[in-house]
Each structure stands twice: as C-alpha cells, then as structure tokens.
C-alpha cells in the first residue's frame, strides 16, 4: 500500500464516495498525502479539507482534473494547490459542467436510437450533486441489463469513437495549463500514455508552464513507469502518480493508495508549491 495518492475522484464529479468519505478512507488506509482531483469540479474541495482537520497525519492537496482536446485525442491536465475560490476558475468550470450536461443528454438520445433506453432522470439521480459524466450513463445501462459490466458500456457504446459517443466543448491542453497557473496551481499532465507522442506534447506544454507528469499510474507497467521517469528527468518535470480512483467498479478498480507512488513524489510537488509562495 502506497502512502501517496495524487489522483482521486469523489461524487463531486463521477466518483462513488463523498469527499469526506475519500478522506476517511485514505486515513484508514494509512496514507500521508492525497489529492482530490475531480473532473472539471471543485465543489468537493472545501468539505474534504474540512474533514482532513480530523486526521492530522493526512495532508489533502486541493486539486482538479481538466478535460481538454488535442489533435492526438483527449488530454487531461491535473492542477494541484489551486486557488479553488478564484472567480475565473469557478466560472470556467461552470461552463464546462454545462457542456457535460448537454453532452450527456445527447448521448442518452443516441443510446435510445440504438435501442438502449435509459431514463435521463435516473442518470441525474445517479450523478447526485456531482457533474454528470459517462460513468453515470454506464451505471444506468448496467442497472437495466443492457451491459454486463461498466467497461462494456465504454467499449461498445460510449467510449471515444463509439456509436453513442458525443464530443463536448473543452479547453486546449495549453489553455488548461495556463488557467491552472493563473489560479496559483501546479499543472501536471495526467496519464501521458493516452496520446501517441507523449514527449512532443510534454515539450509543447512545458513551454507554457507544465511542471510535472503522472508517471505512476494504475494501468502502467514497470517499463512504462521507467520510460516516463526518464521523460520527466529529461525535461526537468516532477513525476507524480495516483490510482485515478472512482470506486464505481470494485471488481477491477485499483483502490485508494493501490498504486506505488514514492513519498518523494509528493514531497517534490509540495516543495515546488511552497517555493512559489511570495515571501
């Protein structure tokens, strides 16, 4: 069990646990540093940080995961130590959530055309107070027996390029990096191996202020991690990592702290954040 997990989702976006439950579960598992990084959402940060006061041995880093579009496909940018009360960030995320809502409704319509009839009110009920996302559609499909697993929903219907997939309006990766910097955060490229040429993307984003890449990740082999650590070293970037925990598919999902992330990864990120605080 790792003592660091810098990539966790709550039900403020598309996770199962509440922000408070994420903190309690992390403390129960003996973690020292976690980051709550909900998709295009920051409403879970205040309750998570408040709950963390009960657990002095656990540090909670306020974060966010921004969805962006690039020529190579969808790219996610993690932002750490953000000023989550910044007006620009709040307004931008509100627009992104509205885009998610419109997209989810369009996907429900496409699914209906394919003979997969899920109810929009049920999707909203599953999402609760969180931002509606594809995992909520997948859960509704699973409930009605159209699929045998959440993974099947993505592979057969709502994954990128699938028959019910709908694009939505997103930032570019560079614009996401710049936004995170403007709200006093540290931008990190999430799961870099989702693009065909990670190094080219890293070079482009480093030029506008990228500070790290996620080298330790649930789907990465030891060889993958080694290559990403060398990439981070070549470009003087902090190597971070995490489980990308959502808690939706407990049979296959990596648990909080389930990815071996060295404590030094969190220490480097924390040191960088502290170095940017005006004296």
Buried (B, 14 or more C-beta within 10 A) or exposed (E): EBBBBBBBBBBBBBBBBBBBBBBBBBBEBEBBBBBBBBBBBBBBBBBBBEBBEEBEEBBBBBBBBBBBBBEBEBBBBBBBBBBBEBEEBEEBBEEBBEBBBBBBBBBBEBBEEEEBEBEBEBBBEBBEEBBBBBBBBBBBBBEEEBBEEBBBBBEBBBBEEBEBBBEBEBBBBBBBBBBBBBBBBBBBBBBBBBBEEBEEBBEBBBEBBBBBBBBBBBEBEEEBBEBBBEBBEEBEBBBBBBBBBBBBBEEEBBBBBBBEBBEEBBBBBBEBBEEEEEE
